[in-house]
Amino acid sequence: WNNGNNERAVKHCIIAANLGDDDSIQLLMENFKRGFVSKDDLAAALRAHQAAVDATKSPQRDIALPFLNS
């Protein structure tokens, strides 16, 4: 964002958000408020992010999570 190439930064954040990255969604929302991200782009990224998160959920992961956090 700092070098003025906002369109490229937005594209990279959208790609990361589509893969389920939570930090990218936060960046997109912050920059939507600043006017760098369109409403349509944000909505599409949110839908893709949710689909990616849902695709990675499984009962095996839920069981393994406490072991990984300890």
HELIX and SHEET records of a PDB file:
HELIX    1   1 ASN A    6  ASN A   18  1                                  13    
HELIX    2   2 ASP A   22  ARG A   34  1                                  13    
HELIX    3   3 LYS A   39  ALA A   55  1                                  17    
HELIX    4   4 PRO A   59  ASN A   69  1                                  11    
END                                                                             
